Amino acid sequence: MSKDRTYALITYGCQMNLHDAERIGGILRASGWLETSPEEAAAVILLTCCVRESAEERFYGRLFSLRPLKEKGTLIAVGGCLAQKEGLRLLERAPFVDLVFGTRQYPRIAHLLEEAEKGPLCALEMVSLDYTDLPAERRERFRAWVTITHGCDNFCSYCIVPFVRGREASRPISEVVEEVGRLVDDGVKEVNLLGQNVNSYRRREEGKSRFADLLRLLGREYPGIWIRFTTSHPRDFDRDIMSAIADTEAVCEHVHLPLQAGSDRILSAMRRGYRSDEYLSKVADLRRIVKGVVLTTDIMVGFPGETEDDFRRTLEMVQRCRFDAAFTFMYNDRPGTAAARLPGKVPAQVKLERLERLATLTRSLTSASLADRVGRVEKVLVEGLSRKDPGRWRARTRGNQLVHFPKGEEDLTGEFVEVSITSAGSWSLYGQNVGLIGRRGDRDLP
């Protein structure tokens, strides 16, 4: 196909952006476009993130590195959260960009690219999204992402997401079930349910959360797959959801429950909607109800006004929760959020020192969690070859823990296998393949 129908897609940010990129790829392929490298493409599309300042810096660095392509006639398009936030300002900062499109404009991407050939275009309208018959170009044949909600109604004081993704809206249950069914028919073995807050699924439309109902229904309809979900909000994560995880074999025993801070004073300033004792109570319920659950979290240091005593409370919470893994990061202002206007900015050096202390603690807890798995036989889903050691397979347990084991003659990508865990590292497990599960008459685990 001629160069004028080729595209390259560069994606930053969260799983939501990765799935949006799959949708963009599917829409463009259905419109006759083919994917290629940025150097060969007629159009280069950058899908952006603005949750953290570092993500913006990486994006702008890459964007300006593409400027020489413009001289060869390449069309440059920028979409996603940063595009929604910056709009025309992005065109002013980078006048070689041809198209800026917002978080709810990607279904029109083929039309927008054609329109941008006539002159610079900025499309930011927050229209409703209809996922019916919207194609996706999946990156992995065995794994798929399914959006169940988009947007967010929480308005945490530090977060830009409600401003760039819009208010929360949930897809109908029947529509989600039908999409998962099509994916299962296509050979998908792991489905990841996506939303800024999956726990409030259908609350705005029906007056109560139906997330637990959705998990149970999917588990009944498609018992042979793995179901994961992200992200949960502690305020809305209740015992009904915990019971649905415990009672539904298809739902994996991994919960990502962002804590953000251990100080009630800071949690209040963050507008998180829960106190530390409420979070601890939910963790205790979760570990009691869901046996063997793997609990991961997000923790922020250096929120405006955070004192050493506030930070000490965060460390104490981490110790008490004994997270299996944690994503830790420093607060930085996001223009337009309430937190950006708060006094009491924490000096960068103090934030860095606290981050290092927190990371030391969470690394030790992760190592201990992984060490507890040694000697067990784990059912894992093979993702592909290890990036660091092509002589090993890379796989994930039901708890989303990374496992490496030696490569044999057979291609196991996308297969369920049993692995005997022989050792643990700082971030992953190591083991030996015990047997393939559920293919060509092989046995299934109970």
Phi, psi and omega per residue, in radians:
M1 nan 2.552 -3.090
S2 -1.151 2.771 -3.062
K3 -1.038 -0.489 -3.042
D4 -1.246 0.018 3.049
R5 -2.211 0.650 3.102
T6 -2.109 2.598 -3.114
Y7 -2.469 2.763 2.983
A8 -2.219 2.477 -3.073
L9 -2.167 2.143 3.133
I10 -2.037 2.133 -2.978
T11 -2.108 2.366 3.064
Y12 -2.102 2.701 2.916
G13 1.778 -2.622 -2.903
C14 -1.469 -3.134 3.109
Q15 -1.083 -0.537 3.110
M16 -1.082 -0.737 3.091
N17 -1.154 -0.692 3.118
L18 -1.073 -0.694 3.119
H19 -1.260 -0.664 3.047
D20 -1.020 -0.660 3.107
A21 -1.113 -0.668 3.075
E22 -1.108 -0.691 3.098
R23 -1.122 -0.779 3.124
I24 -1.037 -0.780 3.123
G25 -1.058 -0.731 3.129
G26 -1.145 -0.721 3.137
I27 -1.129 -0.770 -3.121
L28 -1.184 -0.706 3.116
R29 -1.103 -0.708 3.118
A30 -1.127 -0.394 3.139
S31 -1.662 0.133 3.048
G32 1.668 0.200 3.123
W33 -1.611 2.662 3.054
L34 -2.124 2.495 -3.128
E35 -1.481 2.482 3.115
T36 -2.622 -2.928 3.133
S37 -1.406 2.764 3.106
P38 -0.995 -0.607 -3.103
E39 -1.196 -0.456 -3.086
E40 -1.811 -0.145 -2.982
A41 -1.421 2.599 2.984
A42 -1.330 -0.490 3.134
A43 -2.407 2.278 3.042
V44 -1.913 2.181 -3.092
I45 -1.991 2.182 3.079
L46 -1.908 2.124 3.118
L47 -1.776 2.097 -2.828
T48 -1.926 2.858 3.075
C49 -2.226 2.563 3.095
C50 -2.364 0.297 -3.114
V51 -1.115 -0.650 3.123
R52 -2.223 2.656 -3.115
E53 -1.054 -0.632 -3.114
S54 -1.085 -0.608 3.121
A55 -1.150 -0.697 3.097
E56 -1.120 -0.736 -3.120
E57 -1.102 -0.730 3.116
R58 -1.109 -0.718 3.140
F59 -1.091 -0.878 -3.087
Y60 -1.109 -0.610 3.072
G61 -1.052 -0.789 3.134
R62 -1.215 -0.688 -3.126
L63 -1.022 -0.861 -3.088
F64 -1.235 -0.388 3.049
S65 -1.234 -0.315 -3.136
L66 -1.561 -0.079 -3.077
R67 -0.981 -0.668 3.107
P68 -1.041 -0.479 3.114
L69 -1.145 -0.538 3.135
K70 -1.050 -0.602 -3.132
E71 -1.173 -0.345 3.098
K72 -1.623 0.036 3.098
G73 1.701 0.141 3.139
T74 -1.257 2.384 3.067
L75 -1.484 2.288 -3.117
I76 -1.924 2.154 -3.138
A77 -2.161 2.462 3.130
V78 -2.214 2.192 3.128
G79 -2.271 -3.086 3.071
G80 1.603 -2.833 -2.961
C81 -1.147 -0.778 3.127
L82 -1.114 -0.704 3.104
A83 -1.062 -0.743 3.116
Q84 -1.091 -0.709 -3.104
K85 -1.241 -0.748 -3.006
E86 -1.534 -0.679 3.121
G87 0.965 -2.212 -3.097
L88 -1.102 -0.458 3.104
R89 -1.064 -0.565 3.115
L90 -1.165 -0.706 3.087
L91 -1.115 -0.595 3.107
E92 -1.224 -0.689 -3.129
R93 -1.293 -0.598 -3.120
A94 -2.278 1.374 -3.037
P95 -1.137 -0.172 3.095
F96 -1.428 -0.100 3.083
V97 -1.321 2.377 -3.101
D98 -1.670 -0.565 -3.028
L99 -2.442 2.284 2.968
V100 -2.082 2.138 -3.130
F101 -2.295 2.463 -3.025
G102 -1.447 -3.094 -3.002
T103 -1.215 -0.289 3.134
R104 -2.006 0.323 -3.129
Q105 -1.881 -0.102 -3.018
Y106 -1.135 -0.435 3.050
P107 -1.055 -0.326 -3.135
R108 -1.718 0.266 -2.935
I109 -1.028 -0.716 -3.119
A110 -1.092 -0.775 3.113
H111 -1.144 -0.721 -3.106
L112 -1.126 -0.676 3.113
L113 -1.099 -0.711 3.111
E114 -1.137 -0.720 -3.139
E115 -1.170 -0.613 -3.105
A116 -1.196 -0.336 3.068
E117 -1.129 -0.373 -3.120
K118 -1.502 -0.287 -3.116
G119 2.767 2.855 -3.107
P120 -0.930 2.429 -3.040
L121 -2.391 2.411 3.100
C122 -2.233 1.988 -3.093
A123 -2.111 1.887 -3.009
L124 -2.223 0.070 -3.045
E125 -1.034 2.327 -3.102
M126 -1.541 1.222 -3.132
V127 -1.356 2.844 3.052
S128 -1.257 2.584 -3.118
L129 -1.760 2.319 3.083
D130 -2.050 1.982 -3.079
Y131 -1.546 -0.052 -3.097
T132 -1.061 2.141 3.084
D133 1.082 0.351 3.090
L134 -1.464 2.018 -3.036
P135 -1.271 2.817 3.086
A136 -2.438 2.441 3.079
E137 -1.743 1.529 -3.046
R138 -1.172 2.443 3.135
R139 -1.438 -0.396 -3.129
E140 -2.272 2.293 -3.070
R141 -1.260 -0.430 -3.030
F142 -1.712 -0.169 -3.059
R143 -2.283 2.486 -3.135
A144 -2.483 2.689 3.079
W145 -1.918 2.353 -3.138
V146 -2.243 1.989 3.102
T147 -1.288 2.195 3.076
I148 -1.893 -0.481 3.006
T149 -2.388 2.681 2.971
H150 -2.372 2.624 -3.052
G151 1.465 3.083 -3.070
C152 -2.675 2.441 3.116
D153 -1.892 0.111 -2.996
N154 -1.396 -0.657 3.125
F155 0.927 0.863 2.946
C156 -0.988 2.516 -2.919
S157 -1.154 -0.374 -3.086
Y158 -1.696 -0.107 -2.870
C159 -1.807 2.355 -3.134
I160 -1.593 -0.202 -2.971
V161 -0.972 -0.838 -3.124
P162 -1.026 -0.467 -3.112
F163 -1.402 -0.468 -3.088
V164 -1.870 -0.321 3.099
R165 -1.852 -0.235 3.113
G166 1.517 -3.125 -3.136
R167 -1.248 2.730 -3.062
E168 -1.208 2.409 3.031
A169 -2.518 2.433 -3.092
S170 -1.948 2.527 3.043
R171 -1.342 2.655 3.077
P172 -1.074 2.581 -3.135
I173 -1.024 -0.780 -3.101
S174 -1.053 -0.638 -3.132
E175 -1.174 -0.722 3.114
V176 -1.138 -0.798 -3.124
V177 -1.068 -0.724 3.129
E178 -1.139 -0.705 3.126
E179 -1.141 -0.754 3.104
V180 -1.074 -0.679 3.110
G181 -1.052 -0.746 3.114
R182 -1.122 -0.656 3.132
L183 -1.174 -0.743 3.106
V184 -1.084 -0.733 3.098
D185 -1.077 -0.464 -3.128
D186 -1.532 0.055 3.059
G187 1.736 0.114 -3.139
V188 -1.214 2.379 -3.132
K189 -1.945 -0.281 3.104
E190 -2.353 2.198 3.111
V191 -2.012 2.260 3.109
N192 -1.913 2.011 3.117
L193 -1.444 2.258 -3.000
L194 -2.023 2.492 2.988
G195 -3.100 2.683 3.050
Q196 -1.063 -0.560 3.038
N197 -2.589 1.590 -3.080
V198 -1.160 -0.432 -3.074
N199 -1.159 -0.350 3.131
S200 -1.756 0.332 -3.141
Y201 -0.908 2.173 3.104
R202 1.259 0.044 -3.122
R203 -1.103 -0.757 -3.114
R204 -1.142 -0.606 -3.082
E205 -1.468 -0.605 -3.011
E206 -2.061 -0.057 3.095
G207 1.518 -0.082 3.080
K208 -2.698 2.744 3.135
S209 -1.243 2.433 3.060
R210 -2.039 0.326 -3.047
F211 -1.150 -0.758 3.111
A212 -1.064 -0.701 3.102
D213 -1.073 -0.725 -3.138
L214 -1.102 -0.778 3.128
L215 -1.035 -0.806 -3.120
R216 -1.130 -0.727 -3.120
L217 -1.130 -0.816 3.118
L218 -1.082 -0.679 3.122
G219 -1.111 -0.655 3.106
R220 -1.239 -0.732 -3.069
E221 -1.279 -0.613 -3.025
Y222 -2.335 1.200 -3.017
P223 -1.218 -0.271 -3.066
G224 -1.538 -0.006 -3.090
I225 -1.852 3.003 2.968
W226 -1.774 2.400 3.093
I227 -2.066 2.183 3.046
R228 -2.093 2.942 3.126
F229 -2.678 2.641 3.082
T230 -2.822 2.435 0.053
T231 -2.032 2.706 3.093
S232 -1.666 2.618 3.017
H233 -1.926 2.206 -3.079
P234 -0.942 -0.595 -3.125
R235 -1.062 -0.635 -3.019
D236 -1.803 -0.010 -3.117
F237 -1.486 1.870 -2.982
D238 -2.055 3.130 -3.073
R239 -1.181 -0.483 3.102
D240 -1.121 -0.740 3.089
I241 -1.143 -0.747 3.103
M242 -1.020 -0.780 -3.138
S243 -1.135 -0.639 3.106
A244 -1.102 -0.681 3.085
I245 -1.119 -0.809 -3.083
A246 -1.154 -0.648 -3.019
D247 -1.555 -0.173 -3.021
T248 -1.962 1.855 -3.040
E249 -0.987 -0.618 -3.087
A250 -1.211 -0.416 -3.085
V251 -1.444 2.161 -3.084
C252 -1.270 2.603 -3.085
E253 -1.518 1.040 3.067
H254 -2.338 2.200 3.118
V255 -2.220 2.178 3.033
H256 -1.765 1.945 -3.004
L257 -2.186 1.594 -3.047
P258 -1.039 2.104 3.084
L259 -1.455 -0.865 -3.121
Q260 1.311 -0.774 3.128
A261 -2.813 2.713 3.137
G262 -1.791 -0.104 -3.139
S263 -1.622 2.243 3.112
D264 -1.089 -0.603 3.131
R265 -1.111 -0.753 3.131
I266 -1.253 -0.709 3.091
L267 -1.020 -0.673 3.095
S268 -1.146 -0.753 3.114
A269 -1.151 -0.503 3.089
M270 -1.355 -0.220 -3.074
R271 1.069 0.784 -3.083
R272 -1.445 -0.385 3.039
G273 1.470 0.259 3.063
Y274 -2.648 2.799 3.064
R275 -1.826 2.920 -3.111
S276 -1.085 -0.667 -3.135
D277 -1.175 -0.588 3.073
E278 -1.153 -0.712 3.109
Y279 -1.108 -0.798 3.123
L280 -1.045 -0.700 3.127
S281 -1.096 -0.703 3.129
K282 -1.201 -0.644 3.086
V283 -1.109 -0.740 3.116
A284 -1.092 -0.766 3.095
D285 -1.075 -0.764 -3.103
L286 -1.070 -0.820 -3.117
R287 -1.182 -0.506 3.108
R288 -1.324 -0.702 -3.039
I289 -1.440 -0.745 -3.088
V290 -1.823 1.693 -3.076
K291 -1.136 2.301 3.098
G292 1.287 0.297 -3.106
V293 -1.083 2.485 3.013
V294 -1.758 2.080 -3.050
L295 -1.925 2.116 3.088
T296 -2.116 2.899 -3.004
T297 -2.710 2.976 2.960
D298 -2.023 2.431 3.114
I299 -2.403 2.316 -3.124
M300 -1.900 2.429 3.026
V301 -2.039 2.638 3.034
G302 1.438 0.386 3.046
F303 -1.065 2.554 -3.106
P304 -0.871 2.251 3.129
G305 1.534 -0.054 -3.122
E306 -1.163 2.148 3.101
T307 -1.715 3.041 3.080
E308 -1.094 -0.608 3.110
D309 -1.178 -0.696 3.065
D310 -1.041 -0.780 -3.118
F311 -1.159 -0.653 3.090
R312 -1.042 -0.664 3.111
R313 -1.144 -0.603 3.068
T314 -1.120 -0.780 3.106
L315 -1.058 -0.712 3.133
E316 -1.125 -0.687 3.114
M317 -1.116 -0.724 3.131
V318 -1.080 -0.741 3.110
Q319 -1.084 -0.770 -3.077
R320 -1.241 -0.617 -3.135
C321 -1.391 -0.455 -3.124
R322 0.854 1.062 3.138
F323 -1.068 2.492 3.084
D324 -1.308 -0.441 3.044
A325 -2.851 2.698 -3.132
A326 -2.532 2.447 3.012
F327 -1.739 2.034 -3.049
T328 -1.978 2.512 -3.102
F329 -2.768 2.829 3.124
M330 -1.610 2.464 3.047
Y331 -1.156 2.424 2.893
N332 -2.450 2.598 -3.076
D333 -1.083 2.381 2.963
R334 -1.964 1.904 -3.112
P335 -0.902 2.342 3.141
G336 1.747 -0.255 3.109
T337 -1.565 2.774 -3.137
A338 -1.128 -0.641 -3.097
A339 -1.139 -0.485 -3.135
A340 -1.122 -0.358 -3.121
R341 -1.697 -0.019 -3.101
L342 -1.332 2.554 3.046
P343 -1.394 3.112 3.047
G344 1.380 0.679 3.123
K345 -1.068 2.348 -3.126
V346 -1.487 2.264 -3.137
P347 -0.992 2.570 -3.080
A348 -1.016 -0.703 -3.112
Q349 -1.154 -0.627 3.104
V350 -1.185 -0.739 3.099
K351 -1.058 -0.760 -3.127
L352 -1.111 -0.749 -3.134
E353 -1.132 -0.702 3.104
R354 -1.172 -0.698 3.129
L355 -1.071 -0.707 3.137
E356 -1.146 -0.710 3.110
R357 -1.142 -0.736 3.122
L358 -1.128 -0.764 -3.123
A359 -1.111 -0.639 3.094
T360 -1.059 -0.754 3.133
L361 -1.167 -0.837 -3.080
T362 -1.171 -0.592 3.085
R363 -1.103 -0.698 3.137
S364 -1.144 -0.668 3.107
L365 -1.189 -0.687 3.094
T366 -1.101 -0.768 3.128
S367 -1.061 -0.740 3.133
A368 -1.143 -0.701 3.120
S369 -1.084 -0.781 3.139
L370 -1.155 -0.701 -3.140
A371 -1.062 -0.545 3.116
D372 -1.145 -0.304 -3.102
R373 -1.510 -0.249 -3.101
V374 -1.097 2.335 -3.115
G375 1.689 -0.199 3.132
R376 -1.574 2.811 2.951
V377 -1.847 2.107 -3.052
E378 -1.969 2.400 2.935
K379 -1.401 2.240 -3.091
V380 -2.302 2.739 3.018
L381 -1.899 2.137 -3.053
V382 -1.388 2.198 -3.126
E383 -1.590 -0.505 -3.078
G384 2.646 -2.900 3.128
L385 -1.318 2.569 3.075
S386 -1.033 2.385 -3.133
R387 -1.198 -0.557 -3.100
K388 -1.610 -0.426 -3.085
D389 -2.433 1.642 -3.105
P390 -1.083 -0.147 3.088
G391 -1.500 0.067 3.128
R392 -2.245 2.651 2.971
W393 -1.506 2.636 3.040
R394 -1.949 2.233 -3.092
A395 -2.468 2.984 3.117
R396 -2.229 2.419 3.008
T397 -1.354 3.028 3.032
R398 -1.036 -0.539 3.091
G399 -1.434 0.149 3.090
N400 1.223 0.353 3.089
Q401 -1.523 2.426 -3.052
L402 -1.348 2.357 3.138
V403 -2.253 2.359 3.029
H404 -2.014 2.399 3.051
F405 -2.594 2.742 -2.997
P406 -1.055 2.496 3.116
K407 -1.402 2.358 3.048
G408 -1.886 -2.709 -3.100
E409 -1.370 -0.553 -3.013
E410 -1.556 2.486 3.068
D411 -1.340 2.006 -3.101
L412 -1.790 0.109 -3.115
T413 -0.975 2.196 3.116
G414 1.422 0.205 -3.127
E415 -1.877 2.625 2.965
F416 -1.484 2.261 3.070
V417 -2.380 2.842 2.988
E418 -1.717 2.354 3.125
V419 -2.234 2.259 3.028
S420 -1.488 2.059 -3.067
I421 -1.374 2.104 -3.070
T422 -1.846 -0.438 3.140
S423 -2.778 2.900 -3.135
A424 -2.307 2.441 3.031
G425 -1.812 -2.800 -3.132
S426 -1.297 -0.546 -3.029
W427 -2.222 -0.186 -3.053
S428 -2.616 2.969 -3.140
L429 -1.868 2.764 3.114
Y430 -2.285 2.505 -3.105
G431 -2.828 -2.963 3.129
Q432 -2.151 2.433 3.130
N433 -1.165 2.182 3.101
V434 -1.661 -0.661 -3.135
G435 3.068 2.687 3.084
L436 -1.371 2.538 -3.077
I437 -2.062 2.247 2.877
G438 1.281 0.480 3.052
R439 -2.357 2.395 3.141
R440 0.927 0.760 3.050
G441 1.448 0.061 3.101
D442 -1.137 2.770 -3.070
R443 -1.263 2.750 3.057
D444 -1.867 2.590 3.010
L445 -1.286 2.632 3.067
P446 -1.147 nan nan
